[in-house]
Amino acid sequence: MTVWIFAEEFDGSPSGGSLELLAKARSLGDVSVFYVGSGSDDAFGTFGEHGATRVYHLDPGDSLPSAGAAAALADLLGSEGGEAILFGPGNTDRDVAGRLGARLVKPVVAGALDIDTSDGVLVTSEILGGTKSVKTVVTNGSPAIVITRPKAFTAEGVGGGTPEVITVAMPDTGRSAATITERHVEASEGPDLESASIVVSGGRGLGSAEKFEMVKELAGLLGGAVGGTRAVVDAGWVPYSYQIGQTGRTVKPSVYIACAISGAMQHVVGMKGSSTIIAINKDPDAPIFAMADLGIVGDVHKVVPQLIEALKERST
Ligand SMILES: Cc1cc2nc3c(=O)[nH]c(=O)nc-3n(C[C@H](O)[C@H](O)[C@H](O)COP(=O)(O)OP(=O)(O)OC[C@H]3O[C@@H](n4cnc5c(N)ncnc54)[C@H](O)[C@@H]3O)c2cc1C
């Protein structure tokens, strides 16, 4: 069985999500990587280190890559074959997956948490904000086009050698190409939210942007990243890049500390994979306590400053 993965470049390297897909694809069979980016020996070496033996490389230059990538992939899948192609949850992934589905007249199965290929392609996915699990068998021929959930798999290096790299030309899709003229990366402090082992998040119960600062201070003292709910993003206390949940980011840290967060389903879906969840909330009936490993019923404005003091004392 050949399983393809769609991989995008981020800051000159394969994105973390592509390496997660690669780990899963490797467990299913022979892997072909379709890599979109400028490419470099280091980037190809990273794929090799993660077990890839074959990388198809498309350099889109300054063009918006989706239309060309989908056309090139459709040709490659036609000539090389493949039972499944896995995409991550990113914007380009979804764009290319949809276009590929239209070109091949195949459905796209989204929200995948697992893929089993022991008897055809069986995809387990989540719907309705992660409250229902669905199993889908793809029956209309290869390839099955699958979009995975964030952090569904764990990237793992296996120490492989340099893969074979096959250069793919950017196809002329016959449409006027859109060009990327500028890239904006939102500034953030501390460790990256999605890879941090400790995440401290704040919710509306903090009361104001000024009070949210204590969440940042606690995260700083713990060497963790800062997150928030949609309520605090909508209030303008923190930028959207901090939002955790259904319409934000998905985190899976060792420790997640929820400060004055109610535990709405749309938030929980983005943090429920955390190993240990600690909740601070003044309402003993707040839904967050149903999933917390450790709950502190109390006023966040009293509990968090005490935690900060205790951590400062410990470090002196
Ligand atoms: C389509 C859709 C998508 C959404 N996507 C997301 C998403 O990606 N992420 C997300 O987070 N939300 C999302 N939401 C919003 C979600 O439904 C909730 O409204 C939101 O998560 C609530 O945020 P919160 O917990 O900060 O606020 P609230 O629900 O208002 O909770 C505040 C909590 O603070 C507690 N509190 C108040 N004062 C104190 C105090 N002094 N000390 C201690 N505790 C206190 C309260 O008891 C309460 O439990 C989405 C909603 C929709 C409809």
PDBQT file of the ligand as one rigid body, heavy atoms in Angstrom, charges set to zero:
ROOT
HETATM    1  C1  LIG A 401     -19.016  28.100  16.330  1.00  0.00    +0.000 C 
HETATM    2  C2  LIG A 401     -18.350  28.434  17.631  1.00  0.00    +0.000 A 
HETATM    3  C3  LIG A 401     -16.979  28.250  17.732  1.00  0.00    +0.000 A 
HETATM    4  C4  LIG A 401     -16.343  28.551  18.929  1.00  0.00    +0.000 A 
HETATM    5  N1  LIG A 401     -14.994  28.344  18.999  1.00  0.00    +0.000 NA
HETATM    6  C5  LIG A 401     -14.377  28.543  20.205  1.00  0.00    +0.000 A 
HETATM    7  C6  LIG A 401     -12.983  28.278  20.351  1.00  0.00    +0.000 A 
HETATM    8  O1  LIG A 401     -12.263  27.902  19.399  1.00  0.00    +0.000 OA
HETATM    9  N2  LIG A 401     -12.433  28.460  21.561  1.00  0.00    +0.000 N 
HETATM   10  C7  LIG A 401     -13.163  28.908  22.664  1.00  0.00    +0.000 A 
HETATM   11  O2  LIG A 401     -12.580  29.035  23.751  1.00  0.00    +0.000 OA
HETATM   12  N3  LIG A 401     -14.459  29.171  22.524  1.00  0.00    +0.000 NA
HETATM   13  C8  LIG A 401     -15.083  29.021  21.331  1.00  0.00    +0.000 A 
HETATM   14  N4  LIG A 401     -16.409  29.321  21.212  1.00  0.00    +0.000 N 
HETATM   15  C9  LIG A 401     -17.073  30.020  22.357  1.00  0.00    +0.000 C 
HETATM   16  C10 LIG A 401     -17.515  29.078  23.472  1.00  0.00    +0.000 C 
HETATM   17  O3  LIG A 401     -18.778  28.565  23.184  1.00  0.00    +0.000 OA
HETATM   18  C11 LIG A 401     -17.548  29.837  24.818  1.00  0.00    +0.000 C 
HETATM   19  O4  LIG A 401     -18.395  30.950  24.682  1.00  0.00    +0.000 OA
HETATM   20  C12 LIG A 401     -16.204  30.305  25.316  1.00  0.00    +0.000 C 
HETATM   21  O5  LIG A 401     -15.260  29.245  25.295  1.00  0.00    +0.000 OA
HETATM   22  C13 LIG A 401     -16.354  30.809  26.750  1.00  0.00    +0.000 C 
HETATM   23  O6  LIG A 401     -15.150  31.370  27.175  1.00  0.00    +0.000 OA
HETATM   24  P1  LIG A 401     -14.831  31.529  28.724  1.00  0.00    +0.000 P 
HETATM   25  O7  LIG A 401     -14.775  30.190  29.358  1.00  0.00    +0.000 OA
HETATM   26  O8  LIG A 401     -13.634  32.410  28.794  1.00  0.00    +0.000 OA
HETATM   27  O9  LIG A 401     -16.038  32.409  29.253  1.00  0.00    +0.000 OA
HETATM   28  P2  LIG A 401     -17.313  32.018  30.112  1.00  0.00    +0.000 P 
HETATM   29  O10 LIG A 401     -18.046  30.877  29.528  1.00  0.00    +0.000 OA
HETATM   30  O11 LIG A 401     -18.051  33.288  30.325  1.00  0.00    +0.000 OA
HETATM   31  O12 LIG A 401     -16.717  31.500  31.491  1.00  0.00    +0.000 OA
HETATM   32  C14 LIG A 401     -16.087  32.303  32.435  1.00  0.00    +0.000 C 
HETATM   33  C15 LIG A 401     -15.842  31.459  33.675  1.00  0.00    +0.000 C 
HETATM   34  O13 LIG A 401     -15.100  32.215  34.605  1.00  0.00    +0.000 OA
HETATM   35  C16 LIG A 401     -15.576  31.914  35.901  1.00  0.00    +0.000 C 
HETATM   36  N5  LIG A 401     -15.242  33.050  36.751  1.00  0.00    +0.000 N 
HETATM   37  C17 LIG A 401     -15.793  34.304  36.721  1.00  0.00    +0.000 A 
HETATM   38  N6  LIG A 401     -15.166  35.087  37.627  1.00  0.00    +0.000 NA
HETATM   39  C18 LIG A 401     -14.242  34.316  38.236  1.00  0.00    +0.000 A 
HETATM   40  C19 LIG A 401     -13.308  34.560  39.272  1.00  0.00    +0.000 A 
HETATM   41  N7  LIG A 401     -13.162  35.781  39.839  1.00  0.00    +0.000 N 
HETATM   42  N8  LIG A 401     -12.516  33.534  39.666  1.00  0.00    +0.000 NA
HETATM   43  C20 LIG A 401     -12.632  32.301  39.117  1.00  0.00    +0.000 A 
HETATM   44  N9  LIG A 401     -13.509  32.031  38.139  1.00  0.00    +0.000 NA
HETATM   45  C21 LIG A 401     -14.293  33.016  37.689  1.00  0.00    +0.000 A 
HETATM   46  C22 LIG A 401     -17.047  31.681  35.733  1.00  0.00    +0.000 C 
HETATM   47  O14 LIG A 401     -17.534  30.867  36.790  1.00  0.00    +0.000 OA
HETATM   48  C23 LIG A 401     -17.114  30.998  34.372  1.00  0.00    +0.000 C 
HETATM   49  O15 LIG A 401     -17.089  29.582  34.518  1.00  0.00    +0.000 OA
HETATM   50  C24 LIG A 401     -17.072  29.031  20.036  1.00  0.00    +0.000 A 
HETATM   51  C25 LIG A 401     -18.451  29.214  19.912  1.00  0.00    +0.000 A 
HETATM   52  C26 LIG A 401     -19.083  28.926  18.742  1.00  0.00    +0.000 A 
HETATM   53  C27 LIG A 401     -20.570  29.099  18.637  1.00  0.00    +0.000 C 
ENDROOT
TORSDOF 0
